Amino acid sequence: MFRSIKLAAAAAAIGIVTAQTGSAQSGSPGLRLSAVGVGTKNYKEAVNFYSKIMGFKPAFSFSPNGKTQNTYFQLSKDSFLELQESSATTPPGLTHIHMLTEDVDAITAKLRKQGLPACAAGQKTACIEEPKMAAPTKEKNVSIWDPSGIHFEPTEFLPESSTRKAVNEWDGKTTEARLLVVGIGVKDYTASQNFYEKWMGFSVAFKFTSADGKRTTTYYQINKDSFIEMQPVVDGAEPGLTHVHFETKNLDGLIAQMKKNGLAGSARNATTPNTVAEAGITMPSNVKSANVFDLAGIRLELNELLPETLTKKAMDAWK
């Protein structure tokens, strides 16, 4: 909780002086954001928050170890939030990312050919594991760890998988807030640039710097309509996932519905758990946005893309 609030406050205080938009080209083939993991100590309260307050559709639930619970909330037809009950191996907070691919084996072979090493026993940095079948969701995935130990999984929705069934059954009648961006805080910016650009093959969509020129934010475009926002960690914060952006077509309407569902309002720059902030324009990305902080203080940024929004421009320029 404290890391996400600290980084949110730091980001709000940064003066931006430049914005550079690159020519977006296809990156690592077949990958796109499909799910973000959220660990919680208060599982029942969190289920209520995401289903009743946020209005997300519970797609399916399971117990990975017979002791703790997981629920997948369907944000849009093919993007999800995976709520995980905390355990010794699943701490509270944002935990991992899934990236949808049509061929896990091909992605694995490509990255190994490009030099990404296999993970040794206990290794959790800059490496790739063996592909595996995930039970009980029946997905095929492979775990990858970046130089800061951030965990993401290229994932194949097999025909019999729970996620594929949810995609096929999506009716669009519940709240739709598509997974758009996952923010990451990294310790070694140069090593992380090398990892995401050279090994993963992600395109630089745009970047901007702080007023003092010491802090750079880079947006990597995974595919046409999903991104990673990378920043260096500040004030001794631990590296990891920092926040999530969800795209909505009607931000004011979504905020009004959440307030009707019981979510308290707060000032534009407030970071109070269990609130939604006033909507406004975030610069230099030029996006209409509002922050929701869940019960544990995890920042969920709601975005409405405007014609001049940098992510919208990158999406339109995608080749």
C-alpha positions in Angstrom: 0.0 0.0 0.0 2.7 2.5 1.0 4.7 2.0 -2.1 1.8 2.7 -4.5 0.7 5.7 -2.5 4.3 7.1 -2.3 4.8 6.7 -6.0 1.5 8.2 -6.9 2.2 11.2 -4.8 5.7 11.5 -6.3 4.3 11.3 -9.8 1.8 14.1 -9.1 4.5 16.4 -7.8 6.9 16.0 -10.8 7.1 18.9 -13.2 7.2 17.6 -16.8 9.2 19.6 -19.3 9.4 17.4 -22.4 7.3 14.7 -24.1 8.7 12.7 -27.0 6.4 10.5 -29.1 8.1 7.8 -31.2 6.9 6.0 -34.3 5.2 2.9 -32.9 6.0 -0.3 -34.6 5.0 -3.9 -33.7 7.0 -5.3 -30.8 7.1 -8.8 -29.5 4.5 -10.6 -31.7 1.3 -11.8 -30.2 1.6 -10.3 -26.8 -0.9 -8.0 -25.1 -1.9 -7.2 -21.5 -4.6 -9.7 -20.4 -4.6 -9.7 -16.6 -3.1 -8.1 -13.5 -2.8 -9.8 -10.2 -3.8 -8.2 -6.9 -3.0 -9.8 -3.6 -5.2 -9.0 -0.6 -5.3 -9.9 3.1 -9.1 -9.1 3.3 -10.3 -11.4 0.6 -14.1 -11.1 1.3 -14.0 -7.4 1.6 -11.9 -7.1 -1.6 -14.4 -9.4 -3.5 -17.2 -7.0 -2.4 -15.2 -3.9 -3.4 -14.3 -5.1 -7.0 -17.8 -6.7 -7.7 -20.2 -4.4 -5.9 -18.4 -1.0 -5.8 -16.2 -1.2 -9.0 -18.9 -3.2 -10.8 -16.5 -5.8 -12.3 -17.9 -9.2 -13.3 -16.7 -12.2 -11.3 -15.8 -14.6 -14.1 -14.6 -17.7 -12.1 -13.0 -18.6 -8.8 -10.7 -21.4 -7.6 -8.4 -22.4 -4.8 -4.9 -22.9 -6.1 -3.7 -24.7 -2.9 -6.9 -25.8 -1.2 -6.3 -23.0 1.4 -6.5 -19.6 -0.3 -8.9 -18.3 -2.9 -8.6 -16.6 -6.3 -11.2 -14.8 -8.3 -10.9 -13.6 -11.8 -12.9 -10.4 -12.5 -13.6 -9.8 -16.2 -12.9 -6.1 -17.0 -13.7 -6.4 -20.7 -14.1 -9.2 -23.2 -10.4 -10.3 -22.9 -8.9 -8.5 -19.9 -9.1 -9.5 -16.3 -8.1 -8.6 -12.7 -7.0 -11.7 -10.7 -7.7 -11.2 -7.0 -5.5 -13.5 -4.9 -5.9 -14.2 -1.2 -2.5 -13.4 0.4 -0.2 -16.2 1.5 3.4 -16.7 2.3 4.1 -16.6 -1.5 1.5 -14.0 -2.5 2.0 -10.7 -0.6 -0.6 -8.0 -0.6 -0.5 -5.5 -3.4 0.0 -5.8 -7.2 1.6 -9.2 -7.8 2.2 -10.0 -11.5 1.0 -9.5 -15.1 -0.4 -11.8 -17.7 0.2 -11.1 -21.4 -2.0 -12.9 -23.8 -0.3 -14.8 -26.6 -1.4 -17.4 -29.2 1.7 -19.5 -28.8 3.6 -19.7 -25.5 6.2 -22.1 -27.0 7.0 -19.7 -29.9 7.5 -16.7 -27.5 9.7 -18.9 -25.2 11.8 -20.0 -28.1 12.2 -16.5 -29.5 13.3 -15.0 -26.1 15.8 -17.8 -25.5 17.2 -17.3 -29.1 17.6 -13.6 -28.3 19.7 -14.5 -25.2 17.3 -14.4 -22.2 18.7 -17.1 -19.9 16.9 -19.9 -18.2 16.1 -19.3 -14.5 18.4 -21.2 -12.2 17.1 -22.6 -8.9 15.8 -19.7 -6.8 16.6 -17.1 -9.5 14.0 -14.4 -9.9 15.7 -11.7 -12.1 16.2 -11.4 -15.8 15.4 -14.9 -16.7 12.7 -17.2 -18.2 11.3 -20.5 -16.7 9.9 -23.5 -18.6 6.4 -23.3 -20.0 3.8 -25.1 -17.9 0.1 -25.9 -17.7 -1.7 -23.8 -15.0 -4.2 -25.7 -12.8 -7.1 -25.4 -12.4 -7.4 -22.6 -15.0 -6.1 -24.9 -17.8 -4.0 -22.1 -19.3 -0.5 -22.6 -20.8 2.0 -20.0 -19.6 5.6 -19.2 -19.0 7.0 -17.1 -16.1 9.5 -14.3 -17.0 11.3 -12.1 -14.5 12.7 -8.7 -15.4 15.9 -7.2 -13.9 14.0 -5.8 -11.0 12.3 -9.1 -10.2 8.9 -8.1 -11.7 7.0 -11.2 -12.7 4.9 -11.5 -15.9 3.5 -14.5 -17.7 2.9 -14.8 -21.5 -0.3 -16.9 -21.3 -2.2 -18.9 -23.9 -6.0 -19.2 -23.5 -6.5 -22.8 -24.5 -9.9 -23.8 -25.7 -10.7 -25.6 -22.4 -9.3 -22.8 -20.2 -11.4 -20.9 -17.8 -10.3 -17.6 -19.4 -11.2 -18.7 -22.9 -14.6 -19.8 -21.7 -15.1 -16.4 -20.1 -14.0 -14.6 -23.3 -16.5 -16.6 -25.3 -19.3 -16.0 -22.9 -18.7 -12.2 -22.5 -22.0 -10.3 -23.0 -20.8 -6.7 -22.4 -23.7 -6.0 -19.9 -21.5 -5.2 -16.9 -19.0 -2.4 -16.2 -16.3 -2.4 -19.0 -12.9 -0.9 -18.0 -10.3 -2.5 -20.3 -6.8 -3.1 -19.0 -4.7 -0.5 -20.7 -1.5 0.2 -18.8 0.5 -1.4 -16.0 3.0 0.8 -14.2 6.3 -0.6 -13.0 9.0 0.9 -10.8 12.5 -0.3 -11.6 15.8 -0.1 -9.8 18.3 -0.1 -12.7 16.8 1.9 -15.5 19.4 1.1 -18.1 19.2 -2.6 -17.5 15.4 -2.4 -17.7 15.6 -0.5 -21.0 17.8 -3.2 -22.4 15.4 -5.9 -21.2 12.2 -4.5 -22.5 13.6 -3.1 -25.7 16.2 -5.6 -26.8 15.0 -8.9 -25.3 11.2 -8.3 -25.2 11.2 -6.2 -28.3 8.7 -3.7 -27.0 8.4 -0.3 -28.9 9.0 3.0 -27.1 5.7 4.8 -27.6 6.7 8.0 -25.9 8.7 9.2 -22.9 8.9 12.3 -20.8 11.3 13.7 -18.1 11.0 15.6 -14.9 11.7 19.3 -14.6 15.2 18.6 -13.2 16.0 16.1 -15.9 16.7 13.3 -13.4 13.5 11.2 -13.7 12.4 9.6 -16.9 9.0 7.9 -17.6 9.0 5.5 -20.6 5.8 4.1 -22.1 6.4 0.7 -23.9 3.8 -0.4 -26.3 3.2 -4.1 -26.1 0.7 -4.2 -28.9 -1.7 -1.7 -30.5 -3.7 -1.0 -27.3 -1.7 -2.0 -24.2 1.3 -0.5 -22.5 3.8 -0.7 -19.7 4.7 2.6 -18.0 8.2 2.4 -16.6 9.7 4.8 -14.0 12.7 4.6 -11.6 11.8 3.9 -8.0 12.2 6.9 -5.7 12.8 7.6 -2.0 14.0 4.1 -1.2 10.9 2.4 -2.6 11.1 -1.3 -3.6 10.8 -2.1 -7.3 7.7 -3.7 -8.6 4.2 -3.0 -10.0 3.0 0.4 -9.0 -0.5 1.0 -10.4 -2.9 0.1 -13.2 -4.7 2.1 -15.9 -8.2 1.0 -17.0 -9.7 2.5 -20.2 -13.3 3.6 -20.0 -15.4 5.3 -22.7 -17.3 7.4 -20.2 -15.3 8.4 -17.2 -17.9 10.7 -15.6 -20.5 8.0 -15.9 -18.3 5.3 -14.4 -17.4 7.6 -11.4 -21.1 8.4 -10.9 -22.0 4.7 -10.9 -19.2 3.9 -8.4 -20.3 6.6 -6.1 -23.9 5.3 -6.4 -22.5 1.9 -5.4 -21.0 3.4 -2.2 -17.5 4.6 -3.1 -16.7 7.9 -1.4 -15.3 10.9 -3.4 -12.1 12.7 -2.7 -10.0 15.6 -3.9 -8.1 15.3 -7.2 -4.7 14.5 -5.6 -5.9 12.6 -2.5 -4.6 9.0 -2.0 -7.2 7.9 0.6 -8.1 4.1 0.4 -11.7 3.3 -0.6 -12.2 6.5 -2.6 -12.4 7.9 -6.1 -10.8 11.2 -6.8 -12.2 14.0 -8.9 -11.7 13.7 -12.7 -9.2 15.9 -14.5 -6.6 16.1 -17.2 -3.3 14.4 -16.5 -0.3 16.0 -18.3 1.8 15.5 -20.3 -0.1 12.4 -21.4 -3.2 14.6 -21.9 -5.6 12.0 -20.7 -8.9 12.5 -18.8 -8.4 10.5 -15.6 -9.4 9.8 -12.0 -7.7 7.6 -9.4 -9.5 5.0 -7.4 -7.7 3.6 -4.3 -9.0 0.2 -3.3 -9.3 -0.9 0.4 -5.5 -1.5 0.6 -4.6 1.7 -1.1 -3.7 0.2 -4.5 -4.0 2.9 -7.2 -6.4 2.1 -10.1 -6.3 4.9 -12.6 -9.4 5.3 -14.8 -8.6 6.7 -18.2 -10.8 8.2 -20.9 -8.8 8.7 -24.0 -9.0 12.1 -25.8 -8.0 12.8 -29.4 -4.7 14.3 -28.1 -4.0 11.6 -25.5 -0.5 10.2 -26.1 -1.6 6.6 -25.7 -4.4 7.3 -28.2 -1.9 8.7 -30.6 0.4 5.7 -30.2 -2.5 3.4 -30.8 -3.5 5.3 -34.0 0.1 5.2 -35.2 0.6 1.5 -34.5 1.9 -0.5 -37.6 
